[in-house]
Amino acid sequence: MSSDTAFQHYTAAFAGLIGARHVLTSAEALAPYLSEERGLYPVKAPCVLRPGSTDEVAAVLACCNAHGIAVVPRGGNTGMVGGTAAPEGHVLLSLDRLAGAPQVDSVNATMTVDAGCTLQSAQEAAREAGLYLPLSLASEGSAQIGGVLATNAGGVNVLRYGNARDFCLGIEAALADGRVLSDLNALRKNNTGYDLRNLLIGSEGTLGVITRAVLRLHPMPRSRQTAFMGLASAGRALELYNRMRGLFGDQISAFEFISAPAWAMLAPHLHGRAAPLAEGHRAYVLMDLASVGDDPGLEERFQNSLAAAFDEGLIEDATLAANETQRAALWDLRERLPEAQKHAGADIKHDISVPVSALADFIAEGQAAAEAVLPGIVGAPFGHFGDGNLHFNFAPPPGMNRSDFRARAPEVTQAVVGVCLRHRGSFSAEHGIGRAKTGEMARYKNPVALDVMRAIKRALDPKGILNPGAVL
Ligand SMILES: Cc1cc2nc3c(=O)[nH]c(=O)nc-3n(C[C@H](O)[C@H](O)[C@H](O)COP(=O)(O)OP(=O)(O)OC[C@H]3O[C@@H](n4cnc5c(N)ncnc54)[C@H](O)[C@@H]3O)c2cc1C
C-alpha cells in the first residue's frame, strides 16, 4: 500500500466484504497481532482482516489479488520459523473467526473442522465422541487446525500415528484469485489425479488459505503405560529404543529424548514439584505405550522389560506413572521444555531429523561442530527420538549476551546442519521453512525440486500475493 489514501480505499473495500469491525486498523486493536512466536521478525501489518466464513476469505483474497496486496495467513501464531511475520505493507489474514463446533462422524471416524479451531478443541470434540485425535503438540491450546495443516505439524505421537498429513482426508482452501478449492471428502481411497490436498498441506500459506478440513480419527486407547527413565547416554537411549521396538512394536506411541542440559533448563520451572528422578543422568527418555483393546498384561510386560533393562545397565533409573494424574504430570514436564529453553536463552535452534540409527552420533558430532565455532556453547537437544527428530537447540557460553550469541547463529547452524546432512538428514523435520530457513532451502534443497516448487507457486499465485518471502 503506497499511500494513506490508497490504504483507506482498501480498508473501506475490506470492510464492505467482511464488516468494518472485522478490519482492525487502530494501534490498540493491532497490538496483539504484531509479533511472532520467535520474536525474530517484524510484524508491521497496517491492518488485520478477520473474515468469518470461507466465502469471506475468498472475497478478501480476490480483492487483494486484484490490487496486488500481499497477504499473510495467521492461525494460532505458534509457528517456529517466522511464517506469520508481516513486513511493511502486508496485511494479516486471521482465521480465528472460522471456529465453528467440529462435526464428528462417529461411524466413519472422521471430523470436519474449521481452520480456526484450536487443535485442543478438535481433540476434545473427538474425545467427547469416544474417539481419539492423536495429533499432539505442546502448543495445541493455541495452534489452529489451519496452521497445523499448513505446517504439516508433527508432535509427540508421530511414531505411531504420523504427522498432520496422515490425519487429513479432505481439505477446503481459498486460492489467491478468490476461487474455492473444495475437496472435503472423507474417503480413505480417492485416486483421482494430482493430490492437491497434500500440496496445500505443508505449503505454509503460500499456495492458498486453508478454511476447513476433514480429519481422520482413531479409536481411543484403553490401556496406557508411561515411564520416565534416566540413562547414561544418548547411545543407551538408542539401544533402549531398539529393544522396546522389538518387544512392543507399534504399541509405542511416543519415545521422547531429553538431554541432561535440556533437563537442567527445566529445573526452575518445577515450581516446587519434586523431580520424577534423582539428578545425575546424562539422558532421559519419556516413553508411552498405548493399546486400543483391553490389555491387562501390558503393565506387567512393561514393568518386566524395564526391570530387565535396569539389570543389564541399559537404564539407570525409572519411574512408572501409576495413574492418569501421574502420567499427565510427566507429560506436563516434557511440554514445558520449549518455554524453559526460551527462558534459558537457547536461541539458536535446529529442528533436524536423521535416521534413528544415527541419532547418538549426530548429537556428539553436532555438539563438537558447534563448539568448534563457539567454544563453551551449551547444546541442549531434546525431541522426538523415535522418529529421528531432534530439536538441537543451543544456549550461549557462560557470560555471552543474547544478541552477540544470536549474531553467531548462521555459523553455528551451518556447522550443525553440515553434520546433519552428512548423516543423510533433513534441516527441517517438522517446523517447516517460513522465513527462518529460506537460506537453507536455497543452499541445500535439490535445485530441480526448487524449480518445480516455483512453477507450482507461479501457477497458483501468479501475482505472488500469498505469504511472499516465506518458503521460497
Ligand atoms: C511450545 C511450542 C511447541 C511446539 N511443538 C511442536 C511440535 O511438537 N511439533 C510441530 O510440528 N510443531 C510444534 N510447534 C510449532 C507450531 O506449534 C506448529 O507449527 C503449528 O502447527 C502452527 O500452528 P499455528 O496455528 O500456530 O500456525 P501459525 O503460526 O499461525 O502459522 C504457521 C504458518 O502457517 C500459515 N497458516 C496459518 N494458518 C493457515 C491457514 N488457515 N491456511 C494457510 N496457511 C496458514 C502461516 O502463514 C504460517 O506460514 C510448537 C510451537 C510451540 C510454541
The ligand as an SDF file (V2000), in Angstrom:
LIG
                    3D

 53 58  0  0  0  0  0  0  0  0999 V2000
    5.5840  -24.5420   22.7210 C   0  0  0  0  0  0  0  0  0  0  0  0
    5.5560  -24.9840   21.2870 C   0  0  0  0  0  0  0  0  0  0  0  0
    5.6610  -26.3300   20.9820 C   0  0  0  0  0  0  0  0  0  0  0  0
    5.6150  -26.7500   19.6540 C   0  0  0  0  0  0  0  0  0  0  0  0
    5.7120  -28.0900   19.3840 N   0  0  0  0  0  0  0  0  0  0  0  0
    5.6440  -28.5050   18.1030 C   0  0  0  0  0  0  0  0  0  0  0  0
    5.7420  -29.9090   17.8000 C   0  0  0  0  0  0  0  0  0  0  0  0
    5.9160  -30.7490   18.6740 O   0  0  0  0  0  0  0  0  0  0  0  0
    5.6450  -30.2650   16.5060 N   0  0  0  0  0  0  0  0  0  0  0  0
    5.4640  -29.3640   15.4960 C   0  0  0  0  0  0  0  0  0  0  0  0
    5.3710  -29.7580   14.3370 O   0  0  0  0  0  0  0  0  0  0  0  0
    5.3990  -28.0330   15.7640 N   0  0  0  0  0  0  0  0  0  0  0  0
    5.4680  -27.5940   17.0210 C   0  0  0  0  0  0  0  0  0  0  0  0
    5.4120  -26.2510   17.2890 N   0  0  0  0  0  0  0  0  0  0  0  0
    5.2820  -25.2820   16.1740 C   0  0  0  0  0  0  0  0  0  0  0  0
    3.8220  -24.8520   15.9050 C   0  0  0  0  0  0  0  0  0  0  0  0
    3.0200  -25.0130   17.0110 O   0  0  0  0  0  0  0  0  0  0  0  0
    3.2370  -25.6250   14.7660 C   0  0  0  0  0  0  0  0  0  0  0  0
    3.9670  -25.3110   13.6090 O   0  0  0  0  0  0  0  0  0  0  0  0
    1.7420  -25.3260   14.4930 C   0  0  0  0  0  0  0  0  0  0  0  0
    1.3400  -26.2500   13.5480 O   0  0  0  0  0  0  0  0  0  0  0  0
    1.4610  -23.9300   13.9990 C   0  0  0  0  0  0  0  0  0  0  0  0
    0.0560  -23.7020   14.0380 O   0  0  0  0  0  0  0  0  0  0  0  0
   -0.4940  -22.2080   14.1460 P   0  0  0  0  0  0  0  0  0  0  0  0
   -1.9700  -22.2440   14.0160 O   0  0  0  0  0  0  0  0  0  0  0  0
    0.0290  -21.5570   15.3560 O   0  0  0  0  0  0  0  0  0  0  0  0
    0.1300  -21.5770   12.8410 O   0  0  0  0  0  0  0  0  0  0  0  0
    0.7340  -20.1100   12.6480 P   0  0  0  0  0  0  0  0  0  0  0  0
    1.9430  -19.9370   13.4860 O   0  0  0  0  0  0  0  0  0  0  0  0
   -0.3150  -19.0940   12.7900 O   0  0  0  0  0  0  0  0  0  0  0  0
    1.1620  -20.1970   11.1150 O   0  0  0  0  0  0  0  0  0  0  0  0
    2.1620  -21.0640   10.6910 C   0  0  0  0  0  0  0  0  0  0  0  0
    2.2690  -20.9820    9.1620 C   0  0  0  0  0  0  0  0  0  0  0  0
    1.0870  -21.4780    8.5580 O   0  0  0  0  0  0  0  0  0  0  0  0
    0.4260  -20.4440    7.8150 C   0  0  0  0  0  0  0  0  0  0  0  0
   -1.0040  -20.5730    8.0970 N   0  0  0  0  0  0  0  0  0  0  0  0
   -1.6260  -20.4870    9.2880 C   0  0  0  0  0  0  0  0  0  0  0  0
   -2.9320  -20.7440    9.1480 N   0  0  0  0  0  0  0  0  0  0  0  0
   -3.1400  -21.0000    7.8440 C   0  0  0  0  0  0  0  0  0  0  0  0
   -4.2850  -21.3400    7.0710 C   0  0  0  0  0  0  0  0  0  0  0  0
   -5.5040  -21.4660    7.6050 N   0  0  0  0  0  0  0  0  0  0  0  0
   -4.1320  -21.5470    5.7400 N   0  0  0  0  0  0  0  0  0  0  0  0
   -2.9170  -21.4270    5.1590 C   0  0  0  0  0  0  0  0  0  0  0  0
   -1.8090  -21.0860    5.8370 N   0  0  0  0  0  0  0  0  0  0  0  0
   -1.9230  -20.9000    7.1690 C   0  0  0  0  0  0  0  0  0  0  0  0
    1.0370  -19.1440    8.2740 C   0  0  0  0  0  0  0  0  0  0  0  0
    1.0250  -18.1770    7.2440 O   0  0  0  0  0  0  0  0  0  0  0  0
    2.4470  -19.5770    8.6380 C   0  0  0  0  0  0  0  0  0  0  0  0
    3.2400  -19.6170    7.4830 O   0  0  0  0  0  0  0  0  0  0  0  0
    5.4780  -25.7990   18.6080 C   0  0  0  0  0  0  0  0  0  0  0  0
    5.3820  -24.4360   18.9220 C   0  0  0  0  0  0  0  0  0  0  0  0
    5.4230  -24.0250   20.2430 C   0  0  0  0  0  0  0  0  0  0  0  0
    5.3060  -22.5600   20.5440 C   0  0  0  0  0  0  0  0  0  0  0  0
  1  2  1  0
  2  3  1  0
  2 52  2  0
  3  4  2  0
  4  5  1  0
  4 50  1  0
  5  6  2  0
  6  7  1  0
  6 13  1  0
  7  8  2  0
  7  9  1  0
  9 10  1  0
 10 11  2  0
 10 12  1  0
 12 13  2  0
 13 14  1  0
 14 15  1  0
 14 50  1  0
 15 16  1  0
 16 17  1  0
 16 18  1  0
 18 19  1  0
 18 20  1  0
 20 21  1  0
 20 22  1  0
 22 23  1  0
 23 24  1  0
 24 25  2  0
 24 26  1  0
 24 27  1  0
 27 28  1  0
 28 29  2  0
 28 30  1  0
 28 31  1  0
 31 32  1  0
 32 33  1  0
 33 34  1  0
 33 48  1  0
 34 35  1  0
 35 36  1  0
 35 46  1  0
 36 37  1  0
 36 45  1  0
 37 38  2  0
 38 39  1  0
 39 40  1  0
 39 45  2  0
 40 41  1  0
 40 42  2  0
 42 43  1  0
 43 44  2  0
 44 45  1  0
 46 47  1  0
 46 48  1  0
 48 49  1  0
 50 51  2  0
 51 52  1  0
 52 53  1  0
M  END
$$$$
